[in-house]
Amino acid sequence: MLGLGWTLVLALSASAQLDVPTRVVMVGTAPEDRQVIGLTAPLSSGAAVSVDAARNSAVSFTPVTGGAVLAGTLTPSPATYTAGMVVSVVPSTANADSAQLDLNGLGPRPILKAGDLPLDSADLWPGVPARMVYDGTAFRMLSTTYLPCPAGYHAGGREFCIEDSVRADTTFLVAVHECRTLDSRLCSYAEWVHACRSDPSFLGTVLNAEWVDSAANDQDGAKLVGYGGDGAPTSEHFIDCNRGSWAHIATGKARYRCCRNR
């Protein structure tokens, strides 16, 4: 048992060491008498870790650089990758497809998400911490990631997929129904415009006005985007991410495309 006297010795001795093969029990009457103080940040694999260092993940946190192989340095340096080790990394750039993690030069290991899926590009964002656990062969994501888009869709944003090509003219109500039969939904106004503005090649797939599911829809009309005016009575109509109009939900016809969550 380690009593109050031992606690004071450890606190006063800058180079004190404690190496006992049995359980240590502190029996000081006050909370401040039941502690080991003076531990600095651990710099070697055999160093003691203070509660503060453990709570702050000081030994499992590192910035990483690179896109295909994310390289970082943990302190203290681990001798090897160990099954169950949890690390948090902060990328300096967005990752590439099938990115790997290399810590302290121990060699790159795959980073997997949603079971055994490799990372898609930009699953890890610059400056956003990502947490993962090593399972003996690969690092598996614990923090949020997004599933890849199915065939015929591409990532319109981090959280949704949008169809690559536009569907044929139909009414708004039929467009809503058809997307639902495909386990998708009619794209919202915000999704359509974001996909259009963020992808330079998107406008090349816009041939005319397209239906979107918008909060601006009313009892008889629904919103169209991609072709129209800018809101002024005499404005010229042309294809653009910011142009649009409206049509009757039951009789008006327009092209459309479906969206789905990632």
GIRACOR-V632755 format. One record per backbone hydrogen bond with DSSP energy under -0.5 kcal/mol. CO is the residue of the C=O (numbers start at 1). NH is the residue of the N-H. E is the energy in kcal/mol with one decimal. If there is no record, write none. Layout:
co=CO nh=NH e=E
co=CO nh=NH e=E
This chain:
co=1 nh=3 e=-0.7
co=2 nh=27 e=-0.8
co=3 nh=7 e=-1.6
co=4 nh=8 e=-1.9
co=5 nh=9 e=-1.9
co=6 nh=10 e=-2.3
co=7 nh=11 e=-2.0
co=8 nh=12 e=-2.0
co=9 nh=13 e=-1.6
co=12 nh=14 e=-0.7
co=13 nh=16 e=-1.2
co=23 nh=25 e=-0.5
co=25 nh=2 e=-1.9
co=30 nh=33 e=-1.8
co=31 nh=34 e=-1.6
co=35 nh=37 e=-0.6
co=44 nh=47 e=-1.7
co=48 nh=50 e=-0.5
co=50 nh=54 e=-2.2
co=51 nh=55 e=-3.0
co=52 nh=56 e=-2.2
co=53 nh=58 e=-2.5
co=54 nh=57 e=-1.2
co=57 nh=60 e=-1.3
co=60 nh=88 e=-3.0
co=62 nh=90 e=-1.4
co=63 nh=73 e=-0.5
co=64 nh=92 e=-1.4
co=65 nh=71 e=-2.7
co=67 nh=96 e=-2.2
co=68 nh=100 e=-2.2
co=69 nh=71 e=-0.7
co=70 nh=102 e=-3.1
co=71 nh=65 e=-1.9
co=72 nh=104 e=-2.8
co=82 nh=85 e=-2.4
co=85 nh=134 e=-2.4
co=87 nh=132 e=-2.5
co=88 nh=62 e=-2.0
co=89 nh=130 e=-2.8
co=90 nh=64 e=-2.1
co=91 nh=127 e=-2.9
co=95 nh=122 e=-2.2
co=96 nh=99 e=-1.0
co=99 nh=111 e=-1.5
co=100 nh=70 e=-3.4
co=101 nh=109 e=-2.0
co=102 nh=72 e=-2.1
co=103 nh=106 e=-2.1
co=109 nh=101 e=-2.9
co=110 nh=112 e=-0.5
co=110 nh=139 e=-3.0
co=111 nh=119 e=-0.9
co=112 nh=141 e=-2.7
co=113 nh=117 e=-2.0
co=114 nh=116 e=-0.8
co=117 nh=113 e=-3.1
co=119 nh=98 e=-2.9
co=120 nh=123 e=-1.6
co=123 nh=125 e=-0.5
co=124 nh=95 e=-1.1
co=125 nh=128 e=-1.9
co=127 nh=129 e=-0.6
co=128 nh=91 e=-0.6
co=130 nh=89 e=-2.8
co=131 nh=142 e=-3.0
co=131 nh=143 e=-1.7
co=132 nh=87 e=-2.6
co=133 nh=140 e=-3.3
co=134 nh=84 e=-3.5
co=138 nh=135 e=-2.6
co=138 nh=140 e=-0.5
co=139 nh=112 e=-2.9
co=140 nh=133 e=-2.4
co=150 nh=153 e=-1.9
co=152 nh=164 e=-2.9
co=154 nh=156 e=-0.6
co=154 nh=162 e=-2.8
co=159 nh=262 e=-1.9
co=160 nh=156 e=-1.5
co=160 nh=157 e=-1.5
co=161 nh=260 e=-1.9
co=162 nh=154 e=-2.4
co=167 nh=256 e=-0.9
co=170 nh=254 e=-2.3
co=171 nh=175 e=-2.3
co=172 nh=176 e=-2.3
co=173 nh=177 e=-2.0
co=174 nh=178 e=-3.0
co=175 nh=179 e=-2.1
co=176 nh=180 e=-1.6
co=177 nh=181 e=-1.9
co=178 nh=182 e=-0.8
co=179 nh=182 e=-0.7
co=179 nh=184 e=-2.4
co=180 nh=183 e=-1.8
co=185 nh=259 e=-3.3
co=187 nh=213 e=-2.6
co=188 nh=192 e=-2.4
co=189 nh=193 e=-2.5
co=190 nh=194 e=-2.4
co=191 nh=195 e=-2.5
co=192 nh=196 e=-2.2
co=193 nh=197 e=-2.8
co=194 nh=198 e=-2.3
co=195 nh=199 e=-1.2
co=198 nh=200 e=-0.6
co=199 nh=202 e=-1.9
co=201 nh=204 e=-0.6
co=202 nh=205 e=-2.4
co=203 nh=206 e=-1.3
co=205 nh=207 e=-0.7
co=209 nh=255 e=-1.4
co=210 nh=225 e=-2.4
co=212 nh=214 e=-0.9
co=213 nh=189 e=-0.9
co=214 nh=217 e=-1.8
co=220 nh=249 e=-2.6
co=221 nh=218 e=-2.1
co=222 nh=247 e=-1.9
co=223 nh=212 e=-1.7
co=224 nh=245 e=-1.7
co=225 nh=210 e=-2.7
co=226 nh=240 e=-1.7
co=228 nh=238 e=-1.7
co=229 nh=244 e=-1.3
co=232 nh=235 e=-1.6
co=238 nh=228 e=-1.1
co=240 nh=243 e=-1.1
co=243 nh=226 e=-2.0
co=244 nh=229 e=-1.0
co=245 nh=224 e=-3.0
co=247 nh=222 e=-2.6
co=248 nh=252 e=-1.4
co=249 nh=172 e=-0.6
co=249 nh=173 e=-1.4
co=254 nh=170 e=-1.9
co=255 nh=211 e=-2.7
co=256 nh=167 e=-3.4
co=257 nh=187 e=-1.5
co=258 nh=163 e=-1.9
co=259 nh=185 e=-2.2
co=260 nh=161 e=-3.2
co=262 nh=147 e=-2.7
